[in-house]
Amino acid sequence: MQELIDRAVGILGGIGPLATVYFMELVIRHTCAEKDQDHINMVVLNHATIPDRTDFILGKSTENPLEIMIEDAKKLEAAGAGFIVMPCNTAHYFYDEIRKNVKVEMVSIIEETVRYALETVPGLKKLGILATDGTIRSGTYDIECARHGISCQTPADDERRVLMRIIYDEIKAGKPGDMEALKSVIGSMRARGCDAVVLGCTELSTMCAGGELRDGRVVDSLYALAKKTILLGGKRFRKD
């Protein structure tokens, strides 16, 4: 196959659907391109009916999404993807098992987000994580932060309930997210000593697409993944 379709990215998406589309927009918008042919080829599965990752991780559902995601990764590989990304933080609970089942490279949004935070936040020692209960329970950010010698702060229980309401009852339900509530959680995390906070759920990324929180101390996981995708695709990254 033609150099795996000129180093196409395979997007294991639909988790959630809006985040997948916004991720594609970020890749396109931030690729240095003067014509259509300068952009990265994409092979996309916007598989919205994959069972909920957080419910399974928390034991609220017996529907394991792993086998479906493995099959989707294999389909992307067979379709010519040169590497695979998942624009979902919670789904990285299953990352290792999915990666074992494909031959092409698979990118971790967790690794790229922590790396991006270290590159862009001077003196970073404590990173706050705004995410689903599934991501927090899985400890994926804690593990990655520890690898780099920085500490990881998760929200208090009441703040986690606010985040889950924003993610599930508002963004995933097609409603506007409560920006003031999100800002309040961010302020609380900073007051507890976080040098920066991560939008560690891609629904939160879509909510902040207008740039309301772009102050250098809020790290968008979807933006970090888009940057890595552009570079792996052999293109140059265009900053905001």
C-alpha positions as CSV (number, residue, x, y, z in Angstrom):
1,M,0.0,0.0,0.0
2,Q,1.3,3.4,-1.0
3,E,3.5,4.2,2.1
4,L,0.4,3.6,4.2
5,I,-1.5,6.2,2.3
6,D,1.2,8.8,2.7
7,R,1.4,8.4,6.5
8,A,-2.3,8.8,7.1
9,V,-3.6,9.1,10.6
10,G,-6.2,6.5,11.7
11,I,-8.6,8.1,14.2
12,L,-10.4,5.7,16.5
13,G,-13.2,8.1,17.3
14,G,-16.8,8.5,18.3
15,I,-15.7,8.6,21.9
16,G,-17.3,11.1,21.8
17,P,-18.4,12.1,18.3
18,L,-18.2,15.9,18.7
19,A,-14.6,15.6,20.2
20,T,-13.6,13.5,17.1
21,V,-14.8,16.2,14.7
22,Y,-13.2,19.0,16.7
23,F,-9.9,17.0,16.8
24,M,-10.0,16.8,13.0
25,E,-10.6,20.5,12.8
26,L,-7.6,21.2,15.0
27,V,-5.4,19.0,12.9
28,I,-6.5,20.8,9.7
29,R,-6.4,24.3,11.2
30,H,-2.9,23.8,12.7
31,T,-1.2,22.2,9.7
32,C,1.0,24.5,7.7
33,A,-0.7,24.1,4.3
34,E,-1.3,26.2,1.3
35,K,-3.5,23.8,-0.6
36,D,-5.6,20.7,0.0
37,Q,-2.8,18.4,-0.9
38,D,-0.6,19.7,1.9
39,H,-2.9,18.3,4.6
40,I,-2.7,15.0,6.4
41,N,-4.8,12.1,5.1
42,M,-7.2,10.8,7.7
43,V,-8.9,7.4,8.1
44,V,-11.7,8.0,10.6
45,L,-14.1,5.7,12.5
46,N,-16.5,7.9,14.3
47,H,-18.0,4.9,16.2
48,A,-20.5,6.6,18.5
49,T,-22.1,3.3,19.7
50,I,-19.0,2.1,21.6
51,P,-20.1,1.4,25.2
52,D,-19.4,4.1,27.7
53,R,-15.8,3.9,29.0
54,T,-16.4,5.5,32.4
55,D,-19.4,3.3,33.3
56,F,-17.4,0.2,32.6
57,I,-14.3,1.4,34.5
58,L,-16.4,2.4,37.5
59,G,-18.3,-1.0,37.4
60,K,-21.6,0.6,36.5
61,S,-21.8,-1.4,33.3
62,T,-20.7,-4.8,32.2
63,E,-20.4,-3.7,28.6
64,N,-16.7,-3.9,27.9
65,P,-15.7,-1.6,25.0
66,L,-12.3,-3.1,24.6
67,E,-13.0,-5.7,21.9
68,I,-14.9,-3.2,19.8
69,M,-12.0,-0.7,20.0
70,I,-9.5,-3.4,19.1
71,E,-11.5,-4.3,16.0
72,D,-11.8,-0.6,15.1
73,A,-8.0,-0.2,15.4
74,K,-7.5,-3.3,13.2
75,K,-9.9,-1.8,10.6
76,L,-8.0,1.5,10.6
77,E,-4.7,-0.4,10.1
78,A,-6.2,-2.5,7.3
79,A,-7.5,0.7,5.7
80,G,-3.9,2.1,5.4
81,A,-3.4,4.1,8.6
82,G,0.3,4.7,9.3
83,F,-0.4,5.4,12.9
84,I,-3.5,5.5,15.2
85,V,-4.8,8.1,17.7
86,M,-7.7,8.1,20.1
87,P,-9.2,11.5,20.8
88,C,-10.5,10.4,24.2
89,N,-8.7,10.5,27.5
90,T,-10.9,7.9,29.3
91,A,-10.4,5.3,26.6
92,H,-6.7,5.2,27.3
93,Y,-7.6,2.9,30.2
94,F,-7.6,0.3,27.3
95,Y,-4.6,1.7,25.4
96,D,-2.1,-1.0,26.1
97,E,-4.4,-3.8,25.1
98,I,-5.4,-2.1,21.9
99,R,-1.8,-1.3,21.0
100,K,-0.8,-5.0,21.4
101,N,-3.3,-5.9,18.6
102,V,-2.0,-3.6,15.8
103,K,1.4,-3.4,14.1
104,V,1.3,0.4,13.4
105,E,2.3,3.0,16.0
106,M,-0.4,4.2,18.4
107,V,-0.2,7.6,20.1
108,S,-1.1,8.2,23.7
109,I,-3.0,11.4,24.4
110,I,-2.0,11.1,28.0
111,E,1.7,11.0,27.2
112,E,1.5,13.8,24.7
113,T,-0.5,16.1,27.1
114,V,2.0,15.7,30.0
115,R,4.9,16.2,27.6
116,Y,3.2,19.3,26.1
117,A,2.6,20.7,29.6
118,L,6.3,20.2,30.5
119,E,7.3,22.0,27.3
120,T,5.0,25.0,27.7
121,V,4.6,25.6,31.5
122,P,7.7,27.1,33.1
123,G,8.6,25.4,36.4
124,L,5.9,22.9,36.3
125,K,5.8,20.8,39.4
126,K,2.1,20.1,40.0
127,L,-0.5,19.4,37.3
128,G,-4.2,19.5,37.9
129,I,-6.4,17.0,36.0
130,L,-9.9,17.9,35.0
131,A,-11.4,14.7,33.7
132,T,-14.1,12.0,33.9
133,D,-14.4,9.8,37.0
134,G,-13.2,7.0,34.7
135,T,-10.0,8.7,33.8
136,I,-9.3,9.7,37.4
137,R,-10.1,6.2,38.7
138,S,-7.8,4.6,36.1
139,G,-4.8,6.7,37.3
140,T,-3.4,7.2,33.8
141,Y,-2.4,10.8,34.4
142,D,-0.9,9.9,37.8
143,I,1.3,7.3,36.3
144,E,2.5,9.6,33.5
145,C,3.1,12.5,35.8
146,A,5.2,10.3,38.1
147,R,7.3,9.2,35.1
148,H,8.3,12.8,34.6
149,G,8.8,13.6,38.3
150,I,5.8,15.9,38.7
151,S,2.8,15.5,41.0
152,C,-0.8,15.1,39.9
153,Q,-3.7,16.8,41.6
154,T,-7.3,15.6,41.0
155,P,-10.4,17.6,41.9
156,A,-12.3,17.3,45.2
157,D,-15.5,15.1,45.1
158,D,-17.8,18.1,44.7
159,E,-15.7,19.4,41.8
160,R,-15.7,16.0,40.2
161,R,-19.5,16.0,40.3
162,V,-19.5,19.4,38.6
163,L,-17.2,18.1,35.9
164,M,-19.3,15.0,35.3
165,R,-22.4,17.2,35.0
166,I,-20.7,19.4,32.5
167,I,-19.3,16.5,30.4
168,Y,-22.4,14.2,30.5
169,D,-25.4,16.2,31.2
170,E,-24.4,19.2,29.1
171,I,-21.7,18.6,26.4
172,K,-22.5,15.0,25.5
173,A,-26.2,15.9,25.7
174,G,-25.7,18.6,23.0
175,K,-26.2,21.6,25.5
176,P,-23.8,24.5,26.2
177,G,-21.3,23.8,29.0
178,D,-21.4,25.8,32.2
179,M,-18.2,27.9,31.6
180,E,-18.5,29.7,34.9
181,A,-18.6,26.4,36.8
182,L,-15.6,25.1,34.9
183,K,-13.7,28.3,35.7
184,S,-14.5,27.9,39.3
185,V,-13.1,24.4,39.4
186,I,-9.9,25.6,37.6
187,G,-9.6,28.5,40.2
188,S,-9.9,26.0,43.1
189,M,-7.2,23.7,41.6
190,R,-4.9,26.7,41.2
191,A,-5.6,27.7,44.8
192,R,-4.4,24.3,45.8
193,G,-1.0,24.8,44.2
194,C,-1.5,23.5,40.7
195,D,0.9,25.3,38.3
196,A,-1.4,24.3,35.4
197,V,-4.5,22.4,34.8
198,V,-5.3,19.9,32.0
199,L,-8.5,19.7,30.1
200,G,-8.3,16.0,30.5
201,C,-11.6,15.2,28.8
202,T,-12.0,16.0,25.1
203,E,-15.6,17.2,25.8
204,L,-14.1,20.0,27.9
205,S,-11.8,20.7,24.9
206,T,-14.8,21.2,22.6
207,M,-16.4,23.5,25.2
208,C,-13.3,25.7,25.2
209,A,-12.9,25.8,21.4
210,G,-13.5,29.6,21.4
211,G,-10.3,30.1,23.4
212,E,-11.9,31.5,26.6
213,L,-9.3,29.7,28.7
214,R,-6.2,30.1,26.7
215,D,-3.8,31.7,29.2
216,G,-0.8,29.4,29.1
217,R,-1.8,27.6,32.4
218,V,-4.7,25.6,30.9
219,V,-3.4,22.7,28.8
220,D,-5.8,21.2,26.3
221,S,-5.2,17.5,25.8
222,L,-6.9,17.5,22.3
223,Y,-4.6,20.4,21.2
224,A,-1.5,18.4,22.4
225,L,-2.7,15.3,20.5
226,A,-3.4,17.4,17.3
227,K,0.2,18.8,17.4
228,K,1.7,15.3,17.7
229,T,-0.5,14.0,14.9
230,I,0.6,16.8,12.6
231,L,4.3,16.2,13.3
232,L,4.0,12.4,13.0
233,G,2.2,12.9,9.7
234,G,5.3,14.6,8.4
235,K,3.8,18.1,8.4
236,R,4.7,21.4,10.1
237,F,2.6,22.7,13.0
238,R,1.1,26.1,12.8
239,K,0.7,27.8,16.2
240,D,-2.3,29.9,17.1
